[in-house]
């Protein structure tokens, strides 16, 4: 049998989600001759975001799980807002996430002629008519959810007149906005989508694929369901906002008399401290509130990729949150947890100092340089070890030293001792301060030669371990400390007189000069590291031969959770 069903608990240890239950019931009853065929149907009017990534993982994942097929189809029905740039970026994102549509790349524009013929069928049946009302008049006469709409004065035109006018619309006889084709359904329906919706509008705009071949274009609602039908999709999986559109899609299928896919709605992804509206993301880009679609603070797939997220971490996130029937908000901390878990296994550890203060080891021989052995990744022995140069003058993090520390401060302070990672135990002996500002400029220490890491005699214990970088060997880099783009958990829930942009986090990007161990000299864009004790970082695409730029992917721990707990 093509689709033998193995209980989900036996395969993964988790129960079926409600979509899988529907599919398995269909397979059991041999609906669609045992076929499973899904699709991912983006509109090419913007870049994909993490919510689309969830849909990609769901649709392609179901196709793979049930030995079926998944199409990539662009619902490209609005040439004014669409662009080949978006088409290319979407294909890149789907591939990057690890999915392959093979030879099943389609466009709604592939079906423009067929959709036109479907519209003619509706006209011939008396189920569609050409309306001369303006967009404003149509809107005014649609009514409200509690008040019925008013029928168009053109609603009862003859079939012959409607066929003639629709053909002349296609033949470019009328200006934009002068006529539309509407379905004739029910202006009193409690479902606003059933109140004689627009099927076609006149739009003189060059399409990214069909050029100027058409001057009338189908509305999304008319093209979407019929495209699914043409492609023989078995399970048309949509987000929850399309639930109220389903009666309209069913009406089209029924009245035209074509194959009917099964539409199933699931809750879209809502993420805390994030906006997921394409319109709002476009505003952020156009108003230069971010540096572009791939700004690492954006929830776009390309932004997450540039920030150092891996496809595995996003697929794991999508699997972890599952599929719900009702809208909810997922804590962005879960997404951050998934990338931490993934990078913990794959990212090499290196030492970097991003807020430096100089330490001078007074009793260490001047001019001596030792190579200290350091583990690349304690989670993966196969990654081996590296050698890190150590010398008399090093940088440590300024926050790792306090002149007057509180109790249980296990880092360095006057008279205190710490271990330098992979090196020696040092003791603070004195300080040097800037006479003008009082800022500490040097920390003078002594080292215990018998405490070199890895040596048999190095058995003395201290509570604190600090990372460091040799001053003379450090590689200087620009380090971008990215944080959440919004300071409000739900930026869409704006107070009166404000909008989501008023909650942009002014601390979402800080740029500092960092000093990094020399092993990174050959790093290239996309390389990922854990800066020990600081977080996970990725080499940014802005890096060049004479300039190294790192972006923080995520901190080692959820600092926001601690902030919110304290508040």
C-alpha positions, 0 to 999 in steps of 0.5 A: 500500500502506498501510504501505510500508516504507522502510529505516530507514537511509535515513530516519534513519541508524540501524538498526531496533530489535528491536521494529521488526524484528518489526513490519516482518516482520509487515507484510511477511507481512500479519499483521493485514491490515497494521495496526499498533495499539499502546497505552499502558496505565498504571494510574492509581495514581500519577504517571508517571515518566521510565520511563513517558515512554520507554514513551509515546515508544515506543508512540506513536512506533511508531504514528506511524512505521507510519501506525498507531494508539495508544490511551491506556487506563487499566488501572483495576482497583483502586479502592482505589489509583486516583484521578481525580487520577492520570488527569488527570495522566497525560493531561496528561503524555502531551499535554505529551510531544507525543502525541495519542490522538485519540478513542482514550481507553479504560479497563479499566472500560469492559470490566467487563461483558465481562470478567465474561462472559469469566470465566463462559466459563472457569467453564463450561469447567471452567477457573475455580472459586470458592475460599473460602480466605483470601489467607494460605491461598492464598499458603501453598499456592502453593508456591515455584519449587522446590516445587509448590503444593497444590490448593485443597479447593474446586478441584473444585466443580461448574460449576453451583456455581461459576456460582452462587457467582460470580453471588452474589459479584457480587450483593454477598452476601459480605464482602471477602476471603471468596471469590475466583475462580481459574483452574484451570491447574496447581499444579505449574507451574514458572511461579508465575503459572500456579498457579491465579491469582486472577481476581476478588476481592470489594472493596467500594470506590467506583470513580472511574468506575463508582461502586458498580456493582461489588463484585467487580473483575478482577485486573490480569493478567486484565484487561490481556490481554483489554483488549488483545484487545478493542481489537484491539491488534496489538503489545502492548509490555510491559516485561521483568517481564511476560515470565513473565506471557505464558504466562498471558495466552496461556492466557486468550486461548486458553481464552476463544477471542478475538483474540490480540495479539502481546506483545513485552517490552523492558527497562524504564528504570533510571536511576542515582541514581534510584528508579523504583518507584511505591511508593517514589516514593509513600513519598517524597511521603507521608513529606514527604521531597520537596515533592510529586509535582512536586518538581523532584528527582523523576523524575516527568514533572511533576517534570521539567517543573517543573524546566525539562525540555522534551518535546523533550529527553525524546523525544531521550533516549528515542530515544538510549537506544533499546530493549533486550532485557535490563535495564541502567542508564542514566547519568542524566548522559545525560538531563542531557546531552539537556536541556543540548543542547536548552536551549543552542539555545532558552534566552536568556542572562542574567546572574545572581549567586548568591553575590555580592560587591560590586565598586566601580569607583573611576574610573567616574563616580558616577551614570552608567548605561550600557546595554550590548548583550548577545546573547540567544542566540549559537546563534540570531541571530533572538533578537536582543540586549538592553540591560543597565544598567551602573554604578559598583557591580556584583555579581560571583560571590564564587568569581570572586575569590581573594586568593591564587590558584593558577596558571592562575586566570584570574579576578580577583585583586589586580593582575589584570585581567578583562573584564566580559561585554559591558562593560569590562576592569577591574583589581583595585586593593584589597580591603575585609574585614570586621574580625570575620570577615575576609570580603571585602566589597568589591573596588575596581577601575579600568576602562579606558574604551577597552575597552568591548565592541563598540567598534572600539578594544576590542582588548586581550585578557585571559584571564578574562571574568566575568558581573556585575549592576548593584547598583542595577538588580538584581532580587532572586530566590530561587534553588533549586539542585537536584541529584540526589536520591540520593547513591548510584548505585543507591539500591535496592542498600541495605546490610544494615540500610538502605533506599533512603531512607538514601541521600537526598542532603542537598545535593539542594537549596540555596536562596540569594538571587540578583541578576539583570539587570532583563530578567527582571522580566516572566518568568513560570513556565516561562520558561527561561534560561541564567544565564551561566557558572552553568547553566540555570534555569527560573522556578518556579510559586511565583513571584508578582508580588512574588516571583521564584523560579528553579530550576536545571534543570542545571549547564552541565557534568556536575559529578558526573562530575568529582567521581567522577573525582577520587574 
